[in-house]
């Protein structure tokens, strides 16, 4: 039971007797890979947010343009109906 507790609590941090020890180069490589993956996730999220914002602005602009064009059409049609032939 004591063996189980000892290996269960600190088994992840310390290498097991059967495993070979991680070299400084391997450790560095592992750490750098972890950082790289974090950076990739961060960049991907930022890019996605940027695309969403651009799409939102495009939709906003489109809605504004359609509102303006409807207003212009109405005002033109009124002016034509008022003017004498």
C-alpha positions in Angstrom: 0.0 0.0 0.0 2.8 2.4 0.8 4.4 1.7 -2.6 1.1 2.5 -4.4 0.7 5.8 -2.6 4.3 6.9 -3.3 4.2 6.0 -7.0 0.7 7.4 -7.4 1.4 10.9 -6.1 4.8 11.6 -7.6 4.8 9.2 -10.5 4.4 11.8 -13.2 7.2 14.1 -12.2 9.9 11.5 -11.4 11.0 9.0 -14.1 10.0 5.4 -13.4 12.9 2.9 -12.8 12.2 1.2 -16.2 12.3 4.5 -18.2 15.5 6.2 -19.2 16.1 9.7 -17.9 15.2 12.7 -20.2 18.3 14.5 -21.5 18.5 18.3 -21.3 18.1 18.5 -25.0 14.9 16.3 -25.0 13.6 18.4 -22.1 14.2 21.6 -24.0 12.6 20.1 -27.1 9.5 19.1 -25.1 9.2 22.5 -23.5 9.7 24.3 -26.8 7.0 22.1 -28.5 4.6 22.9 -25.7 5.2 26.7 -26.1 4.9 26.4 -29.9 1.6 24.6 -29.5 0.4 27.3 -27.1 1.4 30.0 -29.6 -0.3 28.2 -32.5 -3.5 28.0 -30.5 -3.3 31.7 -29.5 -2.6 32.8 -33.1 -5.5 30.6 -34.4 -7.9 32.1 -31.9 -6.7 35.6 -32.8 -7.1 35.0 -36.5 -10.6 33.6 -35.9 -11.6 36.6 -33.8 -10.2 38.9 -36.5 -12.2 37.1 -39.3 -15.4 37.3 -37.1 -14.9 41.0 -36.6 -14.3 41.6 -40.3 -17.5 39.7 -41.2 -19.5 41.6 -38.6 -18.3 44.9 -40.1 -19.1 43.7 -43.6 -22.6 42.8 -42.5 -23.0 46.1 -40.8 -21.8 48.0 -43.9 -24.1 45.9 -46.1 -27.1 46.7 -43.9 -26.3 50.4 -43.9 -25.9 50.4 -47.7 -29.3 48.6 -48.2 -31.0 51.1 -45.8 -29.5 54.0 -47.7 -30.5 52.6 -51.1 -34.1 52.0 -49.9 -34.3 55.5 -48.6 -32.9 56.9 -51.9 -35.3 54.9 -54.0 -38.3 56.2 -52.0 -37.2 59.8 -52.1 -36.6 59.5 -55.9 -40.0 58.0 -56.5 -41.6 60.7 -54.5 -39.8 63.4 -56.4 -40.8 61.9 -59.8 -44.4 61.7 -58.8 -44.5 65.4 -57.6 -42.8 66.8 -60.7 -45.0 67.9 -63.6 -44.7 65.7 -66.8 
